[in-house]
Amino acid sequence: MQGSPPTLEQIRSAPKVLLHDHLDGGLRPTTVVELAAEHGYTGLPTTDPGELARWFVADEPRRDLVRYLEGFTHTVGVMQTTAALERVATECVEDLADDGIVYAEVRFAPELHTDHGLGLEEIVETVLSGFERGMAAAAKRGSPVVVRALLTAMRSAARSLEIAELAVRYRDAGVAGFDVAGPEAGYPPTRHLDAFQLVQRESFHATLHAGEAFGLPSIWEALQWCSAERLGHGVRIVDDISVADDGSVRLGRLASYVRDRRVPLELCPTSNVHTGAVPSLHEHPIGHLRRLQFRVTVNTDNRLMSGVTLSSEMLRLCETFGWGWDDLAWLSINAMKSAFYPFDDRLALINGVVKPGFASLTAQSAFRVSATLR
């Protein structure tokens, strides 16, 4: 017997895992307005929190990466002091906990927060302090969550080795790994090969934005040259998969490699629509990739810019692809398996929190259907 379709409130209560979320893409609109006033930032298009929230997700779907990224000018603009960084980091954790997330890796680029003279180490320590405050507050409210940082270097800059060294230096203080983000076209991953080689030598973790705005060459370089353990987005791997008229599927060599090696895909469906990586949610390859048993995970990318939470993202996928509790549990377990977190701790969360939580929700759903049939 199939259970009833998950509702938003039920999904919110599920123990979810988030691997791809940008700190500067998830601020509360009210916080943006208040920080702008406190620190003399005058560039906001409006100081009304409601109007600002609508501005950030205006013209949906934008299908324009440049317009999508325009919002970061304002969020980064108000994140240039330790007080602002700590507040944003604390609120980020609280918001994730309120959405039922039990483990998250939140990424940010320290080099983007130096405009007012902050040093890189000071920036990292401040954000980690904010995460700690947020986790303590969430635990006190009965919604414990583990949030770790990914340090991002910008592809179009030349500080990736410095950021990689920084990530390794803080690996025991709450930094989970290293990342590179920014425009893919014209900035191949191999421009930052020395940074990834450092991460490899230090037996540390690396993910990499690849296969979003650019295609298969970006994914190939990320895996074969940079030894990325996960693909940030990776949605264009679908370009190496063909479907014949009779429905049979053929995987190219790169797609086969990604599936065979269980390379995690940090898919961000709504964001991919907004940036023009895919035409619509209905046409997003996440459904195809799930059927083919790729290591699919679902993520928010930028909660403010796309107007999403992980729960709302999962609900839309259920509505679009007819998914249910088994699919959501599968996605969450995939994500926890793929986290840059010690094996014993991952196992404890999977077996002690994620699986029991989804099993309970599945059983409740089946009971509700059974009761209506009596």
Summary of the structure (lengths in Angstrom):
residues: 374
radius of gyration: 20.0
end to end distance: 13.6
largest distance: 67.8
contacts: 1341
relative contact order: 0.15
helix: 54%
strand: 14%
